[in-house]
Amino acid sequence: MIPTLPTSATGQYRCLTALNLYKSPQAESLVTQAAAGRFLRILTPAPVEAAIEVQLCEDGYSGWLLMTDLPHLEAPATPYKSIFVTREEIEQRLPEIIDFMLAAMDCTNEYLWGGTVAPNYDCSGLMQAAFSASGIWLPRDSYQQADFTQPIEVEDLQRGDLLFFKKTHRVTHVALYLGEGKYIHSSGKEIGRNGIGIDELSAEGDAVSRAYYEQFCGAGRVMESYNVFLLCEVQIQK
């Protein structure tokens, strides 16, 4: 029997548990994850293969959800609405954001491409999860986070700023500055630690720190919570 969606008066659905979203209907590659409580809308009600395309309301990210996961969605009474957050409020929440990352590092974890749910994260997934746990939304990918934040000079770095790295023309990695030349991030297997760790923003550090320092391309400061206006006012699907 093929699972069906409950009728939603808001045109949106809320995840009852953490769900995987895939790059294609064949579910061959994870593209992102939706933690319990996140909102989404359906882009293609008719399944392709054994999946439907959905879009997450908080960051506008899309992916393919397996039909077998439909029972893990509920129709919320009210739709997702973004909350305005000032820079002052963000500054007040930075200590708990950093604590989130340090606690995540203390758990057994490994780097997971597309991971946004504990214990395994990719770089931007860890960043998004840590900020969202404190009520602040960031875009999903590292290059999007770079575009979203306010650019700052290295000499002006403050604890809680984001650091960006790239291999070619576009940002491919993000980390959170901890102060005193150190940052925390989830790095992969190729040049990283295959999980969450702390490294130095210096050419004088160990092999991992030096490798990332060669790719360092700038820094940014989170000034507000990300707001996908068009998705916050989703009309009831007909």
SVG drawing of the C-alpha trace seen along z (x, -y; Angstrom):
<svg xmlns="http://www.w3.org/2000/svg" viewBox="-7 -45 62 47">
<polyline fill="none" stroke="black" stroke-width="0.4" points="0.0,0.0 1.4,-3.4 1.5,-5.9 -0.5,-9.1 -0.2,-12.6 -2.7,-14.0 -4.7,-17.0 -2.9,-20.2 -4.9,-23.4 -1.6,-25.4 -0.1,-23.7 2.9,-22.7 4.0,-19.7 6.1,-19.2 8.6,-16.4 7.8,-14.2 11.3,-12.7 14.6,-13.4 14.3,-12.6 16.8,-12.3 16.4,-14.2 18.2,-13.0 19.7,-14.5 17.5,-12.5 14.4,-10.3 16.7,-7.3 17.9,-8.2 21.5,-7.5 23.0,-10.5 22.1,-12.4 21.6,-16.1 20.4,-17.3 18.5,-16.2 15.4,-17.6 15.4,-17.5 12.2,-16.7 10.0,-19.8 11.1,-21.3 8.6,-22.5 8.4,-21.6 6.1,-21.8 5.5,-19.4 6.8,-20.4 5.8,-17.3 2.7,-15.5 2.9,-12.7 5.9,-10.4 8.8,-9.9 10.3,-6.5 9.6,-6.0 10.1,-9.6 8.5,-13.1 10.3,-16.4 10.0,-18.7 11.3,-22.1 12.2,-23.0 10.5,-26.2 13.3,-27.5 16.0,-27.7 14.3,-27.0 16.4,-23.9 14.9,-21.2 15.4,-17.4 13.7,-14.1 11.8,-12.4 11.1,-8.7 7.4,-7.8 8.0,-5.4 8.7,-8.5 5.4,-10.2 3.9,-8.7 6.5,-10.8 4.9,-14.0 2.0,-15.8 -0.2,-18.7 0.5,-21.6 -2.3,-23.8 -0.3,-26.9 2.4,-27.4 6.0,-28.2 6.8,-31.8 10.3,-33.2 11.2,-35.3 13.2,-38.5 16.4,-38.4 18.7,-41.4 22.5,-41.4 22.4,-42.1 20.3,-39.0 22.7,-36.9 25.6,-38.1 23.8,-37.1 23.2,-33.6 26.8,-33.0 28.0,-31.3 25.2,-28.7 25.9,-28.2 29.6,-27.5 28.6,-25.2 26.4,-23.3 29.4,-22.7 31.7,-21.7 29.1,-19.2 28.7,-17.8 32.5,-17.4 32.5,-15.4 30.1,-12.9 31.4,-10.1 30.9,-11.5 32.2,-11.4 31.8,-13.7 28.6,-13.1 28.0,-14.8 24.5,-16.4 24.4,-15.8 22.5,-18.3 21.3,-16.1 23.4,-14.7 25.8,-13.1 27.2,-13.3 27.4,-16.6 29.0,-18.2 30.6,-21.6 27.6,-23.9 25.2,-21.4 26.9,-21.7 26.8,-25.5 23.1,-25.5 22.2,-23.1 24.1,-25.0 22.6,-28.4 19.1,-27.0 19.2,-25.4 19.4,-29.0 16.6,-30.2 18.7,-31.6 18.5,-30.3 21.3,-30.3 21.2,-29.2 22.1,-25.5 25.4,-25.5 28.7,-27.1 28.7,-29.3 25.2,-30.5 26.3,-31.2 29.2,-33.3 26.9,-35.3 24.4,-35.8 26.9,-37.0 28.5,-40.5 32.1,-40.4 34.7,-41.3 38.5,-41.6 40.6,-39.1 41.9,-41.7 38.3,-42.4 37.5,-38.7 35.3,-38.1 34.3,-34.9 31.3,-33.5 32.2,-34.8 32.2,-32.4 35.4,-31.5 35.2,-30.5 37.5,-28.4 37.5,-27.5 39.4,-25.3 38.6,-27.1 36.1,-29.9 33.4,-29.2 33.3,-28.7 33.3,-25.0 33.9,-25.0 32.9,-26.9 34.0,-27.0 33.2,-29.0 35.8,-31.2 36.5,-30.6 39.0,-33.3 42.8,-33.3 43.3,-32.0 41.3,-28.8 38.1,-27.6 35.7,-24.6 34.4,-22.8 33.3,-19.5 35.9,-18.5 36.1,-15.6 38.5,-12.8 40.5,-14.3 42.4,-16.9 40.4,-17.1 39.7,-15.0 36.6,-13.1 34.4,-14.8 34.2,-17.8 37.5,-19.3 39.3,-22.5 42.1,-23.9 44.2,-26.9 43.9,-29.7 47.6,-29.7 50.2,-28.5 52.2,-27.3 49.7,-24.7 49.6,-21.0 49.0,-19.4 45.2,-19.9 45.4,-23.5 47.9,-24.3 45.9,-22.6 42.8,-24.6 44.8,-27.8 45.9,-27.6 42.2,-27.6 41.1,-30.4 39.3,-33.1 37.5,-35.3 35.2,-35.7 31.6,-36.9 29.4,-37.9 25.9,-36.7 23.8,-39.9 20.3,-38.4 18.3,-35.2 17.7,-33.9 14.2,-34.6 12.8,-32.9 10.0,-35.3 8.3,-33.4 8.2,-30.2 6.8,-31.9 3.6,-32.6 2.9,-29.3 -0.6,-29.2 -2.8,-26.2 -2.1,-23.7 -5.0,-23.1"/>
</svg>
